[in-house]
Amino acid sequence: MGISDFGKKFNTTLQNVDEKYSWINDMIKARQELVIMYIKLLNVSLSRSSNQKDICYPSYEDVTDFCNHLIDYISHGHFDLYPKIIELIENCSGRSLSIANRTMPKIEQTTDFLMRFTDKYADDLDEGKMQTLKKDLESVGKCLELRLKNEDRLIIALRLVHTIVTQI
């Protein structure tokens, strides 16, 4: 997958929701920032130096900043945003709640993988870890893609419930 394909893979243009749910708009903004950080890391890890023999690695600071942002994003989702979304959906529609029940286990699987990544790269970076970074970042990209698609499903379900409730 080429770098230009990432914009298509990660939905960073999900439409903002009603102002009543501005905290979801904040999540969308944080998602955009996370994806930009990810793409920057991947770009550097895919590049080569001018003599084409040496691989260029991202700075340790960029890697740890990405890991910290990723942990913040994951934590905020699990401990703040997802419970709010599920509660709102649950209060309005049992059918939409089934979407949440199918979606949350998929999000939790991505959490486990992404946390293992941050455990590996957040501290004590060395040359050996940096040599595996490119491969691991490619796996992170696939995982983020799955996570964001499932987050989208929750947001869309909330939007639908909101639309139905406001029309009643």
FENUR-V712999 format. One line per field, one symbol per residue. psi: psi as a letter, one per 40 degrees, with the letter a starting at -180 (. if undefined). burial: + if it has 24 or more other C-alpha atoms within 12 Angstrom, else -. A space follows every 10 residues. Layout:
psi->???
burial->???
This chain:
psi->hideeddddh gefhiiiidd fddddddddd dddddddddd ddddeeiiid eedhhhiiid dddddddddd dddddddded dddddddddd edhddddddd dddddddddd dddddddddd edifhidddd dedddddddd dddddddddd dddddddddd dddddee.
burial->-----+---+ ++-+--+--- ---+--++-+ ++-+++++++ ++++++---- -----+++-+ -+++++++++ ++++--++-- ++--++-+++ -----++-++ +-++-+++-+ +-+++-++-- ++--+---++ --++-+++-+ +-++++++++ ++++++++++ ++------
